[in-house]
């Protein structure tokens, strides 16, 4: 088992240097399998963002998974989540739980 770090971050304007990140919370997920820890964090992120209270409770801009060597191996962005949700609504995709990420096209 190796310790993977998970960070909830806020992206702040760094001026001329460009965007900087501020760590809001950080915790470890011990795992022997890289893909397992990424999937666990992805599921947590999806549940957190799908909550009816997400707009009131989510204070981070992204969740980042860092491997034991310090490399970022996954990033789940709040902005990307809302863009995907908007596209699903705009282009007629409904939640059905069919194994396609929980979404399948709506038949008309």
C-alpha positions as CSV (number, residue, x, y, z in Angstrom):
1,X,0.0,0.0,0.0
2,X,1.3,3.4,-1.0
3,X,0.0,6.8,0.2
4,X,-1.7,8.9,-2.5
5,X,-2.5,12.5,-1.6
6,X,-5.8,14.1,-2.5
7,X,-6.1,17.8,-2.4
8,X,-9.1,20.0,-2.6
9,X,-7.8,23.2,-4.2
10,X,-9.0,26.7,-5.1
11,X,-7.5,28.4,-8.2
12,X,-6.6,32.0,-7.5
13,X,-5.4,34.7,-9.8
14,X,-1.6,35.0,-9.6
15,X,-1.4,38.2,-11.6
16,X,1.3,38.2,-14.2
17,X,2.6,34.8,-13.1
18,X,-0.8,33.2,-14.0
19,X,-3.2,31.2,-11.9
20,X,-1.9,29.7,-8.6
21,X,-3.5,27.1,-6.5
22,X,-4.4,27.2,-2.8
23,X,-4.8,23.9,-0.9
24,X,-8.0,24.0,1.1
25,X,-7.9,20.4,2.4
26,X,-5.4,17.6,1.9
27,X,-5.7,13.9,2.9
28,X,-4.1,10.6,2.1
29,X,-5.7,7.5,0.5
30,X,-3.5,4.4,1.0
31,X,-3.8,2.1,-2.0
32,X,-1.9,-0.6,-3.8
33,X,-3.6,0.3,-7.1
34,X,-3.4,3.7,-8.8
35,X,-6.6,3.3,-10.8
36,X,-8.5,2.3,-7.7
37,X,-7.7,5.5,-5.8
38,X,-8.5,7.6,-8.9
39,X,-11.9,5.9,-9.2
40,X,-12.6,6.4,-5.5
41,X,-11.9,10.1,-5.8
42,X,-13.9,10.4,-9.0
43,X,-16.9,8.8,-7.3
44,X,-16.6,11.1,-4.3
45,X,-16.4,14.1,-6.6
46,X,-19.4,13.1,-8.7
47,X,-21.5,12.5,-5.6
48,X,-20.4,15.7,-4.0
49,X,-21.2,17.7,-7.2
50,X,-24.5,16.0,-7.8
51,X,-25.8,16.9,-4.3
52,X,-28.7,19.3,-4.3
53,X,-26.7,21.5,-1.9
54,X,-23.5,21.5,-4.0
55,X,-23.8,25.2,-4.8
56,X,-23.9,26.0,-1.1
57,X,-21.3,23.4,0.1
58,X,-18.6,23.0,-2.5
59,X,-15.9,25.5,-1.9
60,X,-13.1,24.1,-4.0
61,X,-12.4,24.5,-7.7
62,X,-10.9,21.1,-8.3
63,X,-9.8,17.8,-6.6
64,X,-6.3,16.6,-7.5
65,X,-4.8,13.2,-7.0
66,X,-1.1,13.0,-6.4
67,X,0.9,9.8,-6.6
68,X,3.6,8.7,-4.0
69,X,6.3,10.3,-6.2
70,X,4.5,13.7,-6.2
71,X,3.1,13.7,-9.7
72,X,-0.5,14.8,-10.4
73,X,-2.3,11.8,-11.9
74,X,-5.9,13.0,-11.9
75,X,-7.8,16.3,-11.7
76,X,-11.5,16.7,-11.3
77,X,-12.6,20.2,-12.1
78,X,-15.8,21.8,-10.9
79,X,-15.9,23.9,-14.1
80,X,-15.6,20.9,-16.3
81,X,-18.4,19.1,-14.3
82,X,-20.8,22.0,-14.9
83,X,-19.9,22.3,-18.6
84,X,-20.6,18.6,-19.0
85,X,-23.9,19.0,-17.1
86,X,-24.9,21.9,-19.3
87,X,-24.0,19.9,-22.5
88,X,-26.1,17.0,-21.3
89,X,-29.1,19.2,-20.8
90,X,-28.6,21.2,-24.0
91,X,-28.1,18.2,-26.2
92,X,-30.8,16.0,-24.7
93,X,-28.9,13.5,-22.5
94,X,-30.7,12.1,-19.4
95,X,-29.4,10.2,-16.4
96,X,-30.4,6.5,-16.8
97,X,-27.6,4.6,-15.1
98,X,-26.8,2.5,-18.1
99,X,-23.1,2.2,-17.7
100,X,-22.3,5.2,-19.9
101,X,-21.2,7.3,-17.0
102,X,-24.7,7.3,-15.8
103,X,-26.0,9.0,-18.9
104,X,-27.6,7.8,-22.1
105,X,-29.1,9.8,-25.0
106,X,-32.8,10.5,-24.7
107,X,-34.8,8.9,-27.5
108,X,-37.4,11.3,-29.1
